[in-house]
């Protein structure tokens, strides 16, 4: 795989580049956020590994800009920031995984391989439809009843997950893992807040609600009968 590492610490950067190359990958190393952004936007990568704290342009801003440009390359954050709020912020920015320093290289490599196994967008459906709701995964656009609906990155991911599981009840734990990448409960109302925002955009003013709360279980995106 071709991997971009954005890391300003020379020892960590060299360690990552050497280890990933020994594992058979092609690795580009950037030591500033701005250089990393130029490469991430201008070249095709299969994985991007980003330090949270970078000179010039921090990792959070880098990932937000990459996602804003419509680039869906899997991203892993590396950081010494260990708080739950920090992890939530990183995943909210559009990262797919979050690894805290110091880390074992074997774990990093396992996480990189796991991200690489996820089906690429081109091999999956490119348009999802439920009732009069339509999502174009390539153009990153959502319509309902012919009206454009503007969604933020995480709202888009949440709706995509619900649409791929249309007609089925999805639990809070399923959403935390499938949308945010959490394998634990962060003890926040992050799911409820985003579902509420999503409802206000895709249900309000359309006459019939698609997102249904399944009391005591979770949520269901249902097709209208």
C-alpha positions as CSV (number, residue, x, y, z in Angstrom):
1,X,0.0,0.0,0.0
2,X,1.0,3.6,-0.4
3,X,0.9,5.3,3.0
4,X,1.4,8.9,4.0
5,X,2.8,9.6,7.4
6,X,2.6,13.2,8.8
7,X,4.8,13.3,11.9
8,X,7.0,16.2,13.0
9,X,9.1,14.2,15.6
10,X,12.1,12.9,13.6
11,X,12.6,9.8,15.6
12,X,8.9,8.7,15.5
13,X,8.7,9.6,11.8
14,X,11.8,7.6,10.9
15,X,10.6,4.7,13.1
16,X,7.2,4.6,11.4
17,X,8.6,4.9,7.9
18,X,11.2,2.1,8.4
19,X,8.7,-0.2,10.0
20,X,6.0,0.3,7.4
21,X,8.5,-0.2,4.6
22,X,9.8,-3.4,6.1
23,X,6.2,-4.5,6.2
24,X,6.1,-4.0,2.4
25,X,4.5,-0.6,2.1
26,X,5.5,2.5,0.1
27,X,5.8,5.4,2.6
28,X,6.0,9.1,2.1
29,X,6.9,11.2,5.2
30,X,5.9,14.8,5.8
31,X,7.1,16.7,8.9
32,X,4.6,19.7,8.7
33,X,0.9,19.8,8.5
34,X,0.9,22.0,5.4
35,X,3.2,19.7,3.5
36,X,1.1,16.7,4.6
37,X,-2.0,18.4,3.4
38,X,-0.5,19.2,-0.1
39,X,0.5,15.5,-0.4
40,X,-2.8,14.2,0.9
41,X,-4.8,16.3,-1.5
42,X,-2.5,16.0,-4.5
43,X,-1.5,12.3,-4.4
44,X,-3.4,9.0,-4.1
45,X,-2.8,7.2,-0.8
46,X,-4.5,4.2,0.6
47,X,-3.8,5.1,4.3
48,X,-2.9,8.4,6.0
49,X,-1.3,8.4,9.5
50,X,-1.4,11.9,11.1
51,X,0.1,13.3,14.4
52,X,-2.5,15.5,16.2
53,X,0.1,18.1,17.1
54,X,1.9,19.5,14.0
55,X,3.7,22.8,13.3
56,X,1.9,25.3,11.1
57,X,-1.3,23.3,10.5
58,X,-2.3,20.9,13.2
59,X,-3.6,17.4,12.5
60,X,-7.2,18.2,13.3
61,X,-7.3,21.0,10.7
62,X,-5.5,18.8,8.2
63,X,-8.0,16.0,8.4
64,X,-11.0,18.4,8.3
65,X,-9.6,20.0,5.2
66,X,-9.0,16.6,3.5
67,X,-12.5,15.5,4.3
68,X,-13.9,18.8,3.1
69,X,-12.1,18.2,-0.2
70,X,-14.1,14.9,-0.6
71,X,-11.1,12.6,0.0
72,X,-12.3,9.4,1.7
73,X,-8.8,7.8,2.3
74,X,-8.8,6.1,5.7
75,X,-7.0,8.3,8.4
76,X,-5.5,7.3,11.7
77,X,-4.5,9.8,14.3
78,X,-1.4,9.3,16.5
79,X,-1.4,11.5,19.6
80,X,-0.4,11.9,23.2
81,X,-3.8,13.4,23.9
82,X,-5.5,10.7,25.8
83,X,-8.8,12.3,27.0
84,X,-12.2,11.0,25.8
85,X,-13.0,14.5,24.5
86,X,-9.8,14.5,22.5
87,X,-10.7,11.1,20.9
88,X,-14.2,12.3,20.1
89,X,-12.9,15.5,18.6
90,X,-10.5,13.6,16.4
91,X,-13.1,11.1,15.2
92,X,-15.6,14.0,14.6
93,X,-13.0,15.7,12.4
94,X,-13.2,12.6,10.1
95,X,-10.5,10.2,11.3
96,X,-11.2,6.5,11.1
97,X,-9.0,5.4,14.0
98,X,-7.1,6.9,16.9
99,X,-3.9,5.5,18.5
100,X,-2.4,6.9,21.6
101,X,1.4,7.4,22.0
102,X,3.4,5.5,23.1
103,X,2.2,2.6,21.0
104,X,3.3,-0.9,20.0
105,X,4.2,-1.0,16.3
106,X,2.5,-4.4,16.0
107,X,-0.8,-2.7,17.1
108,X,-0.4,0.1,14.6
109,X,0.3,-2.3,11.8
110,X,-2.7,-4.4,12.7
111,X,-4.9,-1.3,12.7
112,X,-3.5,-0.2,9.3
113,X,-4.3,-3.6,7.9
114,X,-7.8,-3.5,9.3
115,X,-8.5,-0.1,7.7
116,X,-7.1,-1.4,4.4
117,X,-9.5,-4.4,4.5
118,X,-12.6,-2.1,4.5
119,X,-14.3,-2.2,1.1
120,X,-13.2,0.7,-1.1
121,X,-16.0,3.1,-2.2
122,X,-15.7,2.0,-5.8
123,X,-16.6,-1.6,-5.0
124,X,-19.7,-0.7,-3.0
125,X,-23.0,0.9,-4.0
126,X,-22.6,4.5,-5.1
127,X,-26.2,5.6,-4.6
128,X,-28.4,4.6,-1.6
129,X,-32.2,5.0,-1.6
130,X,-34.8,4.6,1.1
131,X,-38.3,5.9,0.4
132,X,-37.9,9.4,-1.1
133,X,-34.4,9.8,0.4
134,X,-31.4,9.5,-1.8
135,X,-27.7,9.6,-1.0
136,X,-25.0,9.9,-3.7
137,X,-21.8,8.5,-2.1
138,X,-19.5,9.8,-4.9
139,X,-20.9,13.3,-5.2
140,X,-21.4,13.3,-1.4
141,X,-24.9,14.7,-1.8
142,X,-28.3,13.9,-0.1
143,X,-31.7,14.6,-1.5
144,X,-35.2,14.0,-0.2
145,X,-38.3,14.6,-2.3
146,X,-36.1,16.4,-4.8
147,X,-34.7,18.8,-2.2
148,X,-31.0,19.1,-1.5
149,X,-30.0,18.4,2.1
150,X,-26.7,19.8,3.4
151,X,-25.0,17.5,5.9
152,X,-21.8,17.7,7.9
153,X,-19.2,14.9,7.5
154,X,-20.3,12.9,10.6
155,X,-24.0,13.4,9.8
156,X,-23.4,12.0,6.3
157,X,-21.6,9.0,7.8
158,X,-24.4,8.5,10.3
159,X,-27.1,8.6,7.6
160,X,-25.1,6.3,5.4
161,X,-24.9,3.7,8.2
162,X,-28.7,4.0,8.9
163,X,-29.5,3.7,5.2
164,X,-27.3,0.6,4.8
165,X,-29.2,-0.9,7.7
166,X,-32.6,0.4,6.6
167,X,-35.5,-1.5,8.2
168,X,-33.3,-2.9,11.0
169,X,-32.9,-1.6,14.5
170,X,-29.4,-0.3,15.1
171,X,-28.2,0.1,18.7
172,X,-26.2,3.0,20.2
173,X,-23.2,0.6,20.5
174,X,-23.5,-0.3,16.8
175,X,-23.5,3.4,15.9
176,X,-20.6,4.2,18.2
177,X,-18.5,1.5,16.5
178,X,-19.7,1.8,13.0
179,X,-19.8,5.6,12.6
180,X,-17.3,6.8,15.2
181,X,-15.0,3.8,15.5
182,X,-15.4,3.6,19.3
183,X,-15.1,0.1,20.8
184,X,-16.1,1.5,24.2
185,X,-18.8,3.8,25.5
186,X,-17.4,7.4,25.7
187,X,-20.2,8.3,28.2
188,X,-21.4,11.2,26.2
189,X,-24.6,11.9,24.3
190,X,-22.7,12.1,21.0
191,X,-25.1,9.6,19.3
192,X,-28.3,11.3,20.5
193,X,-27.1,14.7,19.6
194,X,-26.2,13.7,16.0
195,X,-29.4,11.7,15.5
196,X,-31.4,14.8,16.6
197,X,-29.5,17.0,14.2
198,X,-30.0,14.5,11.4
199,X,-33.7,14.3,12.1
200,X,-34.0,18.1,11.9
201,X,-32.5,17.9,8.4
202,X,-34.1,14.9,6.8
203,X,-37.4,14.6,8.5
204,X,-38.5,18.1,9.5
205,X,-40.9,19.7,6.9
206,X,-41.3,16.5,4.8
207,X,-44.5,15.3,6.4
208,X,-43.4,11.8,7.4
209,X,-40.5,10.8,9.6
210,X,-38.0,8.2,8.4
211,X,-35.9,8.0,11.6
212,X,-37.7,6.1,14.2
213,X,-36.7,5.6,17.8
214,X,-37.0,2.0,19.0
215,X,-37.6,2.5,22.6
216,X,-35.0,0.7,24.8
217,X,-33.1,-0.5,21.7
218,X,-31.9,2.2,19.3
219,X,-33.0,3.6,16.0
220,X,-34.4,2.4,12.7
221,X,-34.5,4.1,9.3
222,X,-37.8,2.9,7.9
223,X,-39.2,3.0,4.3
224,X,-42.6,4.6,4.1
225,X,-45.4,2.2,3.3
